[in-house]
Amino acid sequence: MKILFLTDNFPPEVNAPATRTFEHCLEWVNQGEDVTVITCVPNFPQGKVYKGYKNKLYQEEVVKGIKVIRVWTYIAENKGFFKRTLDYISFSISSFITGIFVQADIIIATSPQFFTALSGRTLSFWKRTPWVMEVRDLWPESIKTVGVMKDNLFIKYFEWQEKRCYKSATKIIVVTKAFKKEIIKKGTAQSKIEVITNGANLSFYEPVEKNKGLLKKLNLDGKKVLGYIGTHGMAHKLDFILNCAKKMEHLNIHFLFIGSGSEKENLLQKSQVENITNVTMLDSVPKDELIEYLSLLDIAIINLKKDKLFKTVIPSKIFENAAMEIPILIGVDGEARDIIEKFNAGLYYEPENEKDFISKVIRLIDSKDDLKEFKGGGADLAFAYERKKLAKKMLTILKNTR
């Protein structure tokens, strides 16, 4: 089967959409399928073209059997709504023009933003080919949730386009059961929607000993390390974690933040102005170094803004940290919390509740028995959400969609 996959992000970028798409496509190639990915030149999140690439109209490469076509886009840093929207629109147009000339039995277009979905929908119409919409975020609801934009004519237009995409898609793949319920509420038939959650690549993420040299380099030797590794955006509400950290400066713990995003500069400034001494903030690290940094963590923090919309999400960090048997402290209610508690892989705290967060941190650092149980629970969780099994399940759906 010839599969055409449209995605804004792809390795060497290391964010969740890039990783999910690559690992799914790699498994499909290993199963004998012909996979072509149309994507951008790697630039996320800083908006700078990676070394070895140029932002040209068209360039091809083969990545472990996957044919990758990179097209020109307007490149913007991962902050600022309007510039990023121009980035998304430019990819939508470039991917459509290129996709016209690519043979395909089925087209997949992935969010979180749906301008990529618009390209997939239009290609499906012109090529008379079924298309699958992969929904990784409830967009444009998420725009309103993080406060980027309130209800207005633009939002109304986006919501109209969203419903058109749901209607025209041959099949819809969502990453949570809650997303499925929300899309059904918008008038889409339940039989049209399938759930393929995120998961972990168990051949990459596995328990390792702490990198003692790195601990010493970062002055973390002898401390309990609580870490957040990922995007520093408006939705992640990391200023809340900084506020909590400041109130725990008397404890032998240290907070390690690694990543980039629209709020990174504000968080750095807050840490410096308030002289928060138990926090280290680093830029994103290449994927081949990621395991070394994850190995430093005694506890992994997963945090989102307190909003009912985020009860519908399952952060992909859950699966990666669980696979490395790192106990998880999660401030995300709903389906994500249910998974953590089902497998006993960590503790839940109420989002943006400082008292609850601090009490759960103290419980974790004081209880070796809890930490041991949560490590084992994480291993069980990761096995249940193993990426290869999920990729095979999605491939079965694609074959039945033709």
N, C-alpha and C positions, 0 to 999 in steps of 0.2 A: 504494500500500500504506500502511495506517495503522500506524505504528510507535510503540509506547509504550516509552519508555526510563526506567528507574528508576536514579537515581544520587544519592549523598549530596552530591557536589561538582559545581559548574557555575559558569561565569563569572558575575560578575566574580572569583570565586576563580581562582587561577592555578596550583594544583598539577597534577600529572600526570593524575589521573583527570578533573578538570574540563576540561583542555585536550583530552585524547583524545576525550572524549564530545562536546564542542562541535564539534570539527573534523570528526568523523565525521558527526554529525547535520547540520551545515551542508552537507556534500557531498551527503548523501542528499536534503535539501530542494532543492538545486540540480539534482539528478537527477529531480525531480518527485514525490518521496515526501512523505507527510503525517506529520510527526514531532511527537510530544508528549513532553516531558520532565517528569517529576515529580522535584522536588529540594527541598532545604532553602533557607531564607533564607541568603544568603552570610554566613559567619562564620569560615571556616577561615583561619589556624590558631589565632588568638588567642581564639576563642570569643566574639567581639564582633560584633554585627550591623553589617554595613556601612552607611555613610551612605546614606540614601535608601530603606532597607528597614525593615520592622517584622516581628517574629516573630508573624504572624497565622495563623489556622487555614487560610486559603486566599487566594491571590492569583495573578493571571495576568499575564503579559506576553508579548510576541512579540519574540524576539531573532533578527534576520536571517532571518525566515521560520519559525523554530522556535517552536512554542507551548510556553511554559515555565510550569508550575504549581508554585508554591512552597507548601509545607505547613508547619504548625507542628511543631517538634521541641524536645526538651529540649536546650539548647545548652551545650556544654562545650568548654573549651580543649583543644587537641591534646596533652594529657598527663593521666595518671591513668586507669588501666584501667577502673575501675568507672563513673566519670562518663561517660567516652566510650562505654562499653557502653550506658548508659542513653540516650545520644544516638542511638546506632545503632538500638536497639530502638524508640525513639519514632518514628524515621523509618520503620522497617519497618511500624509500625502505621498511621501517617498516610498513607503512600504506598499501602498496601493499600486503605484506606477510600476514598481519592480515586480510585485506579485502577479501582475497581468501576464508576465512572460515565464512564470514558473509553473510547470505541470503539477497538478495536485488532484488527489482523489478526495481529500478533505482539508479544510482550513481551520486552524485554531488561532484565536486571538485572545490574548490575556490582558487583564487589567493589572494594577489597581485603577488607573484612570482609563476611561473608555474611548478615548480617541483612537486607540489601537483597535478597539472593537468596531468602531465605525469603518475602519479600513477593511477589517475582516468581513463585515456585513456587505460592503460595496463590492469587494472582490467576489464574494459568493454570488451576488446578483449577476455580475458581468461574466463570470466563468461558469455559471450554472453548476456550482459545486456546493455541497453541504458545508456548513460552517458551525463550529463549536465555540461558544463564548465561555471563557474561563473567568469566573468572578472571584477575585482575590480581595476585593474591598467593595463595600457598598457606597459607590460613588454615584451621585454627588452628595449623599448624606454626610459623608465624612468631612467634606469641605465646611458644611455648616457646623458640625460638631466641634472642630478645632478652632472655629471663629474666623476662618479666612474670609468667608462671605456669608451674608445672611440671605434670607429669601428675597429674590428679586427676579427680573425678567430672564437673566442669564441662567439662574438656577432652574427656573421653570422650563426653559428651553432644554437644559441638560437632562432634566427629569423626563421630558417628552422623548428625547433621543434614547434615554436609558430603556424606556418601555418598548420603543421600536426595536431596539437590539434584542431584548428578551423575546419579542414576538417573532422576529425573523430568524433567530438562531435555530438550527436543527436540534441542537442539544445544548444545555447549559451545565457547566461543571462549576460547583462551588466548593469552598474549602471548609465550611462549617454547616452543621444542621440548621443553625439559626439563620444563616444566609438563605437557605432554601425556604424556610418559613416566611421570611421577609419578601422574597421574590414571588412566592405564591400569593401573598397578600396583594401584590400589584397586578394580579390577574393572569399569572402564568400557570399552566397546567403542571401539577405535581409530577406527572410521568415524564416531563421534559427535563427535569432537573436531577442531576446526580451529585453525590458528595464524594470528593476525593480530598481528604485533609492533607495538610503538610506532614512531613515526617523527617526521619533522620537517615543519613547514609552511614550505616554501621561499619562500613569498611574505612571510613574517614574519621568519624567521631567515635572514640573509644577511650576508656579510662587510661590515664598516664600519670606517672609520678610528677610532682611539682618540679618545674625548672628552677633549681636552686640559684643558678647564675642570674637568671632574670629576676628572681625574688630580691637578690642582693642589689642588683642594678637599680631596681625601683624602690629600694629601702623598705621592703615589705617583709623582710625576714623576721619571723617570730610573731607576726600579726595574723589575726583572722581577717581574711580578705573577702569582702562582699563586692561583687562586680556586676556592672551593666555593660554589655557589649552589643552595639547596634546603633540604629539611627537615633540622633538627638533632635527630634522634631517636636512640633507643638502638641501632637497627640500623646507623647510619651511623658510629659509632665515631670521632667527630671529635676526641676527646681524644688519640687516636693522632697525628693530624695536628699538634695543638698541641705534643705532645712532640717531634716531628720539627722543627717550626718553631723551637723553642727552641735546638736544636742547630745551627741554621743562621743564627743571628743575625749572624754575622760576614760573611755573604754579602750581596750587593746584591740581595736578593729580599724580597718582602713577600707575606704571605698575606692574602687578602681573603675573609671569610666573610659571606654574605648569606642570611638566612632566619630561620625560627622553628621551634620544636619543643620536645619534652619535655625535651631536654638543654641548651637554649640558656642557661639561667641558670647551670647547672653549668659550662658551657664559659667563659662570661664570668668567673665567679668564679675559675676556674683560671688564665685568662689574666692577671687582675689580681693574684692572690695570688703567682703565680710571675714576675710582671713580664715577660711575654713581649712584647718590644718590636717584633717584626716581624709583628704580627697586627692586623688591623682587623676588627671584628665589627659588622655592621649588621643592622637589622631587614629584613624582607621589603619589596620594592619593588613598586609597581603594574606590571602587565604592559607598559603603554605606556612605562615607563622601563627595563624589563629589558634591552633591547638596548644602551642606553648603558652599563650596568654590565658586561654581558658583553664589550663592546668593549675594556674595560680589561685583560682577561686575556691574558697571554702563554701560559699553560698552564691547562687546566681539570682540576681534581682530582675524581675519582669514587671514593668510598671506602665500603666496607661492612665490617662485623664479619667476622672470619675464622670461617666456619661452612660446612659442606657445603651447607646449604639455599640459601645465596646464590650457589652455583654454578649455580643454576637460573634466576636473574633476569637481566634486561637493563635496567639503569636508563635511564629516558627521557632523562636528561641527555646521554647519548651522542649522540643524534641532533641535539639542539639545538646543542650545542657544535660538532659536526662540520659542521653546516650553516653555522655562522659561521666555519668553517675555523680553529678554535682547537685546537691540539694537545692530546691527552688523555693524562693520567697516571691509569691505572686500577688500582685495588686490588680488583678483582672477578674471580675466576677463573671458568672455565666458558664458557658461551655468550657472555657479554659480552666476555670476553677474546678469544675466537675472532673476533668481529666486528671489533674494533679491529685485530687482527693481520692479518686477511684483507685489509682495506682500507689497512693501513699508516697508520692515523690517529693513532697515539700509542704509548706504552709501557705495559707491564704491570709492576707490582711486586707482590710477595707480600704479601697482606693482613697488616697488623700487624707487618711486618718493617721496623724502622726503618732498618737498614743498607741494605737494598735500595731503600727509598723515597728516602733521601737520595742514594744513588749515581745513581738515575734522574733526580732533579731536577737534579743537577750536570751529567749528560750532556746534558739538554735545554737548559739555559741556556748551555752552552758550545758547542753545535753548531747553527750557522745552517742547515747542510744538512739535518739531521734535521728541524728545525722546518718548513722549506720543504716537505719531502716529506710530513710529517704534515698540513700544511694541505691539500695536494692530495688526500691520501688521505681526509681528512674530507669534502671536496666530493663525492668519488665515493661515499662511504658514505651521505651524506645523500640523494643522488639515488636510490640503490638503495632507500632506505626513505622515500621521499616520501609524505607523509600522504594526499594525495588518491588515489593509487594503492591504498593500503591500505584506505581507506574504500570505494572502489568494489569491491574484492575482498570486503569484509565484506558489502556490500549484496547482491552476487550470492549469497552464502551464505544470507542472510536470505530472499531470494526463493525459493530452492530448499528452504527449511525449511518453508514454508507448507503 
